[in-house]
Amino acid sequence: MDGIVRANSGVSIGQQVTVHASAAGPARTVVLTPDRVAAAGPRLDRRYLARLIQGLPVVTKDVVRINPVGAHAYGYTVAKTDPAGPVVIEPRTVIRVEGAGARESAIT
């Protein structure tokens, strides 16, 4: 379990956890809010960003780290998913980057 999974789960190193299977359907839309670094960083190509997070299961309030080749890791928080609940980002998922300091964009 890496630091991102621990943070998204709300657990600490050494803490015992119980893991349950969960059904996650395909996401129609995922809205991401950038952290300070991502908001100030260079704008990523929409298709490239979408490929980097394709296949990722997420829920609202999850932190997502995007690691473009040759760049710093950028952090985003999942602000909203459609449908609500656990979803998986697929090639057809519409990704929106919105929020304070963000250059708003739609990624399809």
Backbone bond lengths (Angstrom), bond angles and torsions (degrees), N, CA, C in turn:
res aa  C-N    CA-C-N  psi(-1)  N-CA   C-N-CA  omega(-1)  CA-C   N-CA-C  phi
1 M - - - 1.446 - - 1.534 106.97 -
2 D 1.323 117.30 119.40 1.462 120.33 -179.36 1.528 110.79 -86.56
3 G 1.322 116.11 177.90 1.457 121.91 -176.61 1.517 113.84 -61.56
4 I 1.324 117.27 -36.18 1.465 120.60 179.63 1.523 109.96 -67.23
5 V 1.329 117.15 -45.97 1.465 120.46 179.30 1.529 110.07 -63.18
6 R 1.341 117.00 -41.80 1.469 119.73 177.66 1.521 110.71 -60.70
7 A 1.322 116.93 -46.61 1.472 120.08 -179.33 1.530 110.69 -63.00
8 N 1.326 117.18 -44.80 1.468 120.28 179.76 1.531 111.56 -64.84
9 S 1.338 116.87 -28.01 1.464 121.09 -179.71 1.519 112.47 -89.20
10 G 1.335 116.20 -14.84 1.465 120.02 -179.01 1.512 113.41 74.05
11 V 1.349 117.12 32.15 1.459 120.75 179.81 1.527 110.64 -121.18
12 S 1.324 115.55 163.99 1.468 122.26 -178.78 1.520 110.13 -111.79
13 I 1.336 115.23 165.86 1.461 120.85 175.16 1.525 108.34 -60.34
14 G 1.323 116.24 134.27 1.455 121.64 178.48 1.522 114.15 87.09
15 Q 1.320 117.05 -11.97 1.461 120.12 179.92 1.525 109.44 -78.40
16 Q 1.323 117.40 137.18 1.453 120.78 177.71 1.520 109.83 -77.95
17 V 1.331 115.19 143.34 1.457 121.07 178.40 1.520 109.25 -131.84
18 T 1.310 115.28 156.08 1.454 121.70 172.52 1.510 106.75 -112.71
19 V 1.315 116.31 129.60 1.455 121.71 -176.57 1.522 109.01 -108.05
20 H 1.337 115.37 132.34 1.461 121.59 177.51 1.519 108.35 -123.49
21 A 1.316 115.78 147.55 1.465 120.51 174.69 1.523 108.78 -68.85
22 S 1.321 115.56 146.34 1.457 120.89 179.08 1.518 108.37 -139.31
23 A 1.308 115.99 139.21 1.464 120.27 176.91 1.520 108.84 -83.77
24 A 1.311 116.49 131.38 1.463 122.06 177.99 1.518 108.07 -127.49
25 G 1.323 115.56 119.47 1.455 120.09 179.43 1.518 111.00 -89.15
26 P 1.309 116.80 174.79 1.464 120.45 178.61 1.532 111.08 -69.26
27 A 1.313 116.32 139.68 1.465 121.55 178.21 1.520 109.99 -84.15
28 R 1.320 116.21 131.37 1.469 119.92 171.75 1.522 109.05 -82.10
29 T 1.349 116.03 -44.61 1.466 121.70 -178.81 1.519 109.12 -140.95
30 V 1.332 116.26 140.78 1.460 122.49 172.27 1.521 106.89 -132.37
31 V 1.349 115.77 127.85 1.462 121.44 178.06 1.523 107.57 -104.59
32 L 1.337 116.14 125.37 1.464 122.83 179.63 1.522 109.95 -112.09
33 T 1.329 116.01 140.92 1.458 122.33 173.45 1.522 107.37 -112.15
34 P 1.342 118.69 124.56 1.463 120.25 -176.78 1.524 112.84 -76.29
35 D 1.346 115.26 149.53 1.463 118.57 169.85 1.533 108.20 -77.89
36 R 1.324 117.39 -179.37 1.475 120.49 -177.16 1.520 112.71 -58.38
37 V 1.323 116.98 -42.10 1.464 120.80 -177.88 1.522 110.33 -65.55
38 A 1.336 116.66 -45.67 1.466 120.35 -179.33 1.521 111.02 -65.56
39 A 1.334 117.30 -39.22 1.467 120.67 -179.15 1.523 111.08 -66.40
40 A 1.342 116.83 -33.05 1.464 120.84 -178.22 1.522 112.67 -89.34
41 G 1.324 117.15 -14.88 1.465 121.28 -175.46 1.511 112.62 -77.12
42 P 1.316 115.21 178.35 1.468 119.45 179.46 1.523 110.95 -68.41
43 R 1.295 115.11 150.88 1.467 119.80 178.16 1.524 108.24 -72.99
44 L 1.326 116.04 127.36 1.457 120.75 -179.81 1.519 110.25 -86.80
45 D 1.323 115.88 145.34 1.452 121.04 175.47 1.523 108.73 -57.19
46 R 1.309 117.15 132.97 1.466 121.84 -175.31 1.521 113.03 -58.03
47 R 1.301 117.11 -45.17 1.470 119.47 -178.80 1.531 111.11 -66.98
48 Y 1.323 116.87 -37.38 1.458 121.39 179.31 1.529 110.14 -65.57
49 L 1.318 117.42 -46.97 1.462 121.82 178.85 1.530 110.64 -59.43
50 A 1.315 116.89 -45.20 1.465 121.14 179.97 1.532 110.94 -61.16
51 R 1.333 117.56 -39.95 1.475 120.79 178.68 1.530 111.37 -65.34
52 L 1.334 116.79 -36.31 1.461 120.29 -178.13 1.524 112.93 -65.26
53 I 1.317 117.86 -28.80 1.467 120.04 -177.56 1.532 112.96 -108.17
54 Q 1.315 117.40 1.52 1.460 120.97 178.93 1.524 110.11 -60.91
55 G 1.329 116.51 135.45 1.456 122.24 179.93 1.515 113.90 87.86
56 L 1.330 117.81 -3.14 1.458 122.18 -177.14 1.526 110.88 -81.59
57 P 1.338 117.96 124.69 1.460 119.66 173.52 1.528 109.09 -82.06
58 V 1.328 117.08 135.37 1.466 121.40 -178.55 1.522 111.29 -142.56
59 V 1.334 114.69 160.32 1.457 123.27 168.76 1.528 106.72 -135.02
60 T 1.320 116.21 163.08 1.461 121.01 177.65 1.521 110.21 -55.18
61 K 1.317 116.63 138.83 1.466 127.56 -179.48 1.521 113.73 82.86
62 D 1.341 118.83 -3.88 1.465 120.06 174.40 1.519 109.87 -64.71
63 V 1.317 115.60 147.99 1.458 121.78 170.78 1.523 106.94 -96.89
64 V 1.321 115.44 134.35 1.461 122.47 179.86 1.518 107.69 -119.88
65 R 1.319 117.53 128.82 1.462 121.99 175.84 1.516 108.50 -103.70
66 I 1.316 115.34 130.21 1.458 121.42 178.19 1.517 106.97 -114.91
67 N 1.336 115.94 125.82 1.457 121.85 -175.76 1.520 110.58 -116.59
68 P 1.339 117.51 83.65 1.470 119.15 176.74 1.529 109.77 -64.56
69 V 1.308 116.73 147.76 1.463 121.26 179.06 1.526 109.11 -59.50
70 G 1.331 116.02 129.37 1.452 121.50 176.68 1.514 115.23 73.45
71 A 1.326 118.11 16.75 1.461 120.77 -178.80 1.521 109.69 -133.84
72 H 1.326 114.97 168.29 1.460 120.58 174.38 1.520 109.61 -68.18
73 A 1.316 115.90 159.02 1.463 120.08 173.66 1.517 108.56 -73.34
74 Y 1.300 115.81 138.20 1.456 121.89 178.10 1.512 108.60 -111.84
75 G 1.327 116.84 136.06 1.450 121.71 -179.41 1.515 112.10 -104.66
76 Y 1.304 115.27 140.09 1.459 122.69 176.86 1.521 107.60 -134.77
77 T 1.323 116.39 148.84 1.454 121.68 173.24 1.516 108.21 -108.26
78 V 1.320 116.69 136.40 1.461 121.20 177.17 1.524 107.30 -75.01
79 A 1.326 116.40 110.52 1.461 121.63 -177.85 1.525 112.02 -86.25
80 K 1.330 117.02 -31.02 1.463 120.32 -176.72 1.519 109.23 -162.97
81 T 1.327 115.12 146.64 1.463 120.30 172.39 1.523 108.69 -129.76
82 D 1.316 115.07 150.25 1.462 121.28 173.30 1.519 106.84 -132.42
83 P 1.317 116.98 115.26 1.462 127.58 3.46 1.530 111.20 -73.73
84 A 1.331 115.83 166.65 1.459 121.07 177.37 1.526 109.47 -69.50
85 G 1.316 115.88 156.73 1.464 121.02 179.22 1.512 111.16 97.43
86 P 1.337 116.46 -171.78 1.464 119.84 -179.02 1.530 111.08 -64.38
87 V 1.320 115.63 130.29 1.470 121.50 179.09 1.523 108.98 -137.82
88 V 1.319 115.03 161.14 1.466 121.69 175.46 1.517 107.64 -116.82
89 I 1.334 115.87 132.32 1.462 121.64 179.37 1.533 107.95 -76.04
90 E 1.319 115.24 124.12 1.454 122.17 -177.30 1.523 110.08 -119.44
91 P 1.339 117.48 171.19 1.470 119.61 -179.82 1.531 113.67 -56.31
92 R 1.318 117.98 -30.29 1.472 120.71 -178.87 1.526 113.67 -88.26
93 T 1.327 117.75 -5.70 1.461 121.16 -178.93 1.524 110.14 -65.51
94 V 1.335 115.64 133.71 1.464 121.02 174.68 1.522 106.85 -88.76
95 I 1.328 117.03 122.60 1.455 123.07 178.75 1.520 107.73 -105.95
96 R 1.323 116.43 127.25 1.462 121.10 176.13 1.524 108.09 -115.63
97 V 1.329 115.86 134.59 1.454 121.61 175.12 1.514 106.07 -108.97
98 E 1.315 116.25 114.17 1.457 122.25 -175.22 1.519 109.29 -137.55
99 G 1.328 115.54 169.60 1.456 119.75 172.16 1.499 113.15 115.46
100 A 1.330 114.82 -178.91 1.461 122.74 -175.43 1.518 110.81 -55.40
101 G 1.297 116.26 123.51 1.454 122.17 176.22 1.514 114.72 79.41
102 A 1.321 117.81 -4.26 1.460 120.12 -177.45 1.512 110.43 -82.14
103 R 1.307 114.76 145.24 1.449 119.76 167.59 1.512 103.95 -88.37
104 E 1.306 116.60 105.58 1.457 120.10 -171.74 1.521 110.80 -60.53
105 S 1.327 115.02 136.32 1.458 120.35 179.25 1.511 109.23 -154.81
106 A 1.282 115.35 155.03 1.455 121.25 173.52 1.511 107.38 -110.65
107 I 1.301 116.68 134.37 1.456 121.88 -179.17 1.502 106.81 -117.15
108 T 1.309 116.54 120.60 1.468 118.96 179.99 1.508 109.29 -123.05
